[in-house]
Amino acid sequence: MIAEGLRQIAGAVGEQGVMPVEAAEPLLRDERGLYRGRAAMVVRPGTTRECARVVKICAGAGAGIGVVPQGGNTGYCGGATPFDPDRQILLSLSRMNRIREVDSVNQTMTVEAGAVLSSVHTAAEEHGLMFPLSMGSEGSCQIGGVLSTNAGGIAVLRYGNARDLVLGIEAILPNGEILFGLKGLRKDNTGYDLKSLFLGAEGTLGVITAAVLKLVPQPKSRQTAWLAVPTPAAACGVLRQLQRDSGERVVSAEYISRESLELVLEFVAGTRDPLDRPFPHYLLIEVAGGESRQRLRRTVEAAFDSGLEQGHIADGVLAESGRQRDGLWRLRECIPEAERHSGGSVKHDISVRVSAVPQFIDEAQRCLEAQGPCRLSVFGHLGDGNLHFNLRPPPGTALADFAAGPAGGMTAALHDLAVRMGGSFSAEHGIGVLKRDELERYASPVALSTMRALKTALDPKGIMNPGKVLGE
């Protein structure tokens, strides 16, 4: 039955819809190199109808053929990697990359799952609009993956996660039927909000093939500041002050530790410290709005002066040009790259209330001191309480040895602390394979049973992204 199902799939998508497995090695290896997968077939449908036929064939093949959807393969948790060379296919959405419509009056865009995020940005800008979801991987990540993981990024503070920027989806259900939900309405109280089931589900309930995205007007002006602050608590104070003074125009507020900045300065060519001397903590903050550049700058400068007087800001610089703004953002966005060049890190993606970020950083450092030596790289989205509290091995220790040894206890301590403080062990990177045990450990029995009931109801054969999120 499996062999016959694979033959039918090949017929459904045609020659260009099947990639030889030996040529698909990059798709079978996850972004971080933690997992090397295998698949019976790599399938690249070109239309929603083709995608639906593929899933229907998989559902009808005896016990079923597992379907592992994949976008740009930029995830950090192994959620888009197949592991069964006999009974799983990799379903790449990369050929389904059309922008179907831009409605400039409704301020929406209808786009297929394989569209790269940066191309969505470009299409919106051509209409004087903006799709505000932005992240370091935007040149390669695809909309289907962005929505399936409910990605966050640097503008969550102002515009919300991916889930907040979707008005409708088109999806393939596990039985091969198509859920048509591309209305693009801001008000639609007609039963359950079905689109929300698929946003953040990591392909375990179906395959997102298209979506209606919210767009917003391009801001007329933008101000970006790199600020040295004495403590994380001071950074929170500056953020709240600027939010009040600017009328909630703060788009991004990123925390960067000195250790993270030094990695970038050492390992990323062409970078330099914006300030004349080092400080322990930094805040990269951006404000955007519809007023003139001069008026917005006066607002930011006034908050800057107030922060200096209160002792919340020790030093800082305001970008004088787009080039300077890009240089400041490069320091933040290149931290993961710098970590890789330095030998790698054990990554953590926690969130707590914004007000609890200073306490978490302080207590986390004390927890780690009791666990053993390591080097830290702490940075993240202060505006929404999401920290990447990454651990680097001590000098002379290989990352693999560190990860297999003391890092396990350190990870448990950090996750325990985050949950104890009412936070999450997975803020924006999802669960995938990597964090299944944590979900089992930290989620309530009621939450887990509810998730399993949904999975069983929609996918009784368990063919959709097998082994991810909830396990087998």
N, C-alpha and C positions, 0 to 999 in steps of 0.2 A: 504493500500500500504506500509506503514512504517513497519508493522509487517511482511509482506511478504518479504520485502527487507532485514530485519534483519535475517530472516530465511535463505534466499539465501546466505547472507554473511557467516553465520555459516557453511553452506554447502561448501562454496568456500574455506575456510581456515582449516576446520576440527576441531576436538576437541581441539588439542593443540594450535590452532590459536585463541581461544576465552578464555579470562580470565573472571571469574565471577566478576561482578562489585563489590560485597562485598569484594573480595580479592584484589581489585585494588585501595584501598584507597590512598596509597602513590602516585600513578600516577595521582590522581584527585586533589591533593593538590600541589600548586606551591612551588617552592624552598623557597621563603621568607615567606610563610604562609599568603599571602595577599588574596589568592583566594582559595575557596574550590569548586570544580566543580562537575558536575554530567553528566553521559553519558548513552545512551540507551544500549551501548555495548562497551566493550574494546576488540579490535581486534589486533592480533599479526601475520601478515602474515609472511610466511617463505621464500618466493621468490618474485621476481619482478612480475612474472605472477600472483601470488595470490594477490599481492597488486593492480595490475591493475584491476583484476576481482572485488575486493571490491569496488574500486572507480567507476567502471562502473555500478555496482548495485546501488550505492548511487545516481549516476547521473540519473538513470532511474526510481527511485522510486517516481513517482508523482512529487510533488514539490521539491523532492530531500532530501537526508539525508546528514546532515552536516558532514564533515570529518575534524577532528582536528588531524593533525600529531604531533607526539611527539618523541623526541630523549631521552636524558638522564634526561629530566625534571629539568635542572639546570638554566633555564632562570629567569630573574629578573622582567619581565613585564607581566606575565600571558599569554604569547603567545601560550602556549601549553596546556591550560586548557579548556576542554569542559564545557558548561554551560546549555545544554538542555538535560534533561533525556529522552525525547521522540523522538527528531529528530536529535541528534548528536551522532556520534561514536568517540571514542578515537582510533586513529590508531597508535599503538606503533610499531616502526621499530626495536625493540631490538633483535628480532630473526634473522634479516637480518644483520649479523655481520661478514661476511667472508671477508678476504683479498684475492681478486681474483688473483692479479698478482703484483709482484714487478719487474720492468724493470730497472735493475741497470745501463744499458748503457744509456737509455733514461732518467734516474733519475726520474721515476714516479712510483706511486703506484695506482692500481685500487682497490677500497675498497667500501664495502656496507655501507649504511647509518647508520646502527646500531652498527658499530664498535666503540668501546670506544677510545677516542683520545690517551690515554696512550698505548693502544695495537698497534696503528698505529706507535707511536714513537718506540716501541720495535721492530716491524717488519722492520722498516727502518734501525735501528741500526744494525740488523743482517746482513745487506748488506753494512755496512760502510757508510750509508747515514743517513739523518736526515729530518724529517718533522718539520719545524721550528715553527709552531704554538704552543704556550704554554700558559697555564693559570692555575689558581688555581683549577679549576674544572676538570682538564684533566683526573682524575681517574674515572670519571663518565659521563662526557658529551660525546655525540655521534656525529659522523661526520655529519650526516644529520642535526642535530640541529645547529652544529657549522657553517655549510654552509648556512643554512636557515636564520640565524641571522647575517651572515657576521661577525663572531666573530673577536675580535682583539687580546688581550693578551699582553704579555710582550716583544715580539720580532717584533712588527709592524715596529719599526724604521728601522730595517735592511731588513726585509723580506715582509712586507706588511700585510694587513688584509687577512682573509680567501679568499676573492674574488681574491686576487692576487696569490693565491697558487693553483688554480683550472684550469686544462686544458680541462676538459670535464665533463659532467654529464649525468646520466640516470635519467629520471623523468617520473612520471605518470601525464598526463594532466587531467583536470577536467572531461573530457568525458571518461576516462578510457584508452585512447590510451597511448602507451609508446613512449617517445622521447628518441631514442638511440643516444647518443652523446659522447661516450667514446673513442674518437680517440687518445687522448693524444698528440696532435700536438701543437707545439709552434707557428706555422704559419698556418692559415687556413682562408683566406678571401673569404668565400663562403656565402655571405649574412649576415643577422643579427646574432649577437652574442647571440644566444638563451639562452645559459647557464646563462648569466648575469641576465636574467629576474628572475631566481629562487634564485639566491644568494642574500640574504638579504630580500627576499619577505615574510619570516616567514610562508611559507606554504599556502599563500593565492592564489597562481597561480598554484599550483601543488605540488606533493610530490617527493622530491629528494630521489632516491633509491640507487644510487651509484655515485661515482665520480672518476676521475683521478686526483691525487694530485701531485703537484711538490715536488720533493725531492732535497736536496742539500747535498754536501759532509760534513761529520763530520769534524769540525774544529780540527786541531792538538793541538791547545793550546787555553787557555781561562784565562782571568784575570778579577777578580771581586773586586770592591772597594766600600767601604762604606765611604762617604765623608760628613763631616759637612760643610755647607756653610752658609754665613751670611744672604743671601737673595735668593729668587727664581731667581732673575736676575743673580746672581752669578752662580747659578746652570746651567742656560742656557749658560753662558759664558764657564763654564768648559766643558759642553757637546760639544759645537762647537769646542773648542780647541782640545779636544780629537778626535773628528771626523776628523779634519784636520791632526792631527799628526799620526793617525793610518791608514789613507787611507780608511776612511768610514768602519772601522771594528767594530764600536760600534753596539752591538746587542740590548742592553736594556739600558734605562736611566729612572729610577723611582724616582719620588719625594715623600718624606715622611715627613710630619710635625711632630714636637715633640709631639703634642697631639695624633696623631695616634700611634707613637712608644710607648708612655706611656700606651696606652690601651693594646698593645701586651704584654709589660713587666708585666702588672698587671694581665691579664686574661689568658695568654697562658703559661702553665707550661714549664720550661726548657729553657726559653729565657733570654737573658741578653743584656744589653747595650754594643755595641761594643767599645764605647769610655768611657773615664774616667769621663767626665762631660757632662751635657746636652747642646744641641744647638737647636736653633729654627727650623732649616731646614736641611734636609739630601738629598743626592743624592746617590742612589744605581746604579752603572754603571758597565756594563760588556762589554768586548771587546773580540772578538774571531777571529782566523785566521789560516792560513796554515803554518805560520812560527813557529820557535821553541819557547818554553815557555820562555826561557831567553830573546830572542829578543823582544817578545811581552811585557814582563814585563818591559824591559828597556823603551819602548815607553810609557807605563802607568806611570812609575815612573817619567819620564821626564815631562809629563803633570801634574803630582801631584806636583812636585817641582815648575813648572811654576805657577800653581794655588796658591800655598802658597805665592810666591813672589808677585803676583798681588793682593793678598787679597781676591781671589775668593774662596779659601779653608781655613777653620779655623783648621781643623784636619781631620784625616781619617785613615783607615786601609785597607790594601790589603790582600785578602784571601791567606793563605799559603798552603791550602790543599782543596781537594774536600769537606771535612767535614766542614771546615770553610766557604766555599762558600755556602753550603747548609744552614748553620746557618744564614748567612746574608740574603739569600733569604727568609728564614722562617719568618724573621721579617716583610718583605713586604707582603708575601702571607697570613699571618695569621691576617692581619688587619680586613678583614670582619668577621672572626671568633671572634676576640676580641670584635668587635662592638656588635655582637649578645650576647656574654656573659655579656657585660656591660649593657644590656637592650635594645639594638637595636638602629637604626638610621633611619632617613629619607634620602634616597640615591639620589644622583644626578650624572649624567653621561654626563658631558658637554665636549665640545672641542672648542678650539680656536687655532689660529696660535701659534706655539711654541713661537714666539717672543712676543706674547700678554699674555702669561701665568702669568708673574709677575704682569702686570696691572690688569688682571682679579682677581687674589687672593687679591690684595690690594683693588680694588673697591668692590668686593663681601663682604669683611669683613665690609666695611663701610655701604653697603646696609643693611646688616643683623643687624648692631647696631641700625639702625632706625626702624627695625621691632620688636625688642624685644630680650630677653635673650635666648641664646642657647649655646651649646658646640659644637665645630667643630672637625671633623676628616677629614683632607684633605690629599689626596695621589693620586697617579696615574702615568700615562705614560707620563712623561715630554717630551720624545723624539718625540711623535706625537701629543702633545698638549691636551691630554685627561686626565681630572681631575675628580676624584670622590670626590666631595665637599659635604661631608655628615654632616648632622645636628643631634646632640644628644640633647634630652630635658634637660632643666636645672635641677639641683638636686631637688628631691622631686616631679617631674612631670612625670607621666606615659607616655610612648611612644604613646599610643593610643590617649591620650588627647592632646599631643603635635601635633601629626600628624593631628588630626581633627581640631585643632585650629590655632595657629600662624604659624605652618610650611607651611600651604597653601600659605600664603602671601610671606613667605621666598622663597619657590620654584618658585613662579612667578617672584620674583625679580631676582633670580639667572638666570632663563631661559631668562628673558628679557635682562639681561646684556650680556649673552653669545651671543644671537642673534644680539643684537645691535653692538657687537664687531665683527660681521661677522662669528660667531661660530655656534655650534649646541647644542640643548638640549638633543640629544641622540647620543653619539659617538660610542658606541659598544654594548649596551644592547638591542637595537631595540625599537619597539613601543608596540607590543602586545595589551593588553587592557589598561594597565596603562597610556600610553602616547598618546592615540588617540586624546584627546582634544588638547594637545599641537601641534600635527601634524596639526590639523585643524586650529589652531591659528597662527602657525608660517610659514607653507608652503605657497608658493604663489598659487593663484588661478589657474594659468596655470599648475603648478606642480601637484596640486591635481586633476585637470580635466584630465590630462594625465594619472595619476595613475589609476583613475577610468575607463578611457577608456580601458586601458589594462586589468583591472580586468573584466570588462563586456565582452570584446571580448573573453577572454580565459575561463571565468567562468560565463556564462550568468545566471545560476541558483543560483550562490552565495553559492555553497556547500563547497568550500575550506576554511577551518578555519574561519567560519562565525564570524563576529563581531570583528575581529582582524585588526589592522593597520588602515584601512579606515572605520571601523564600519560596520553597516548593509548596 
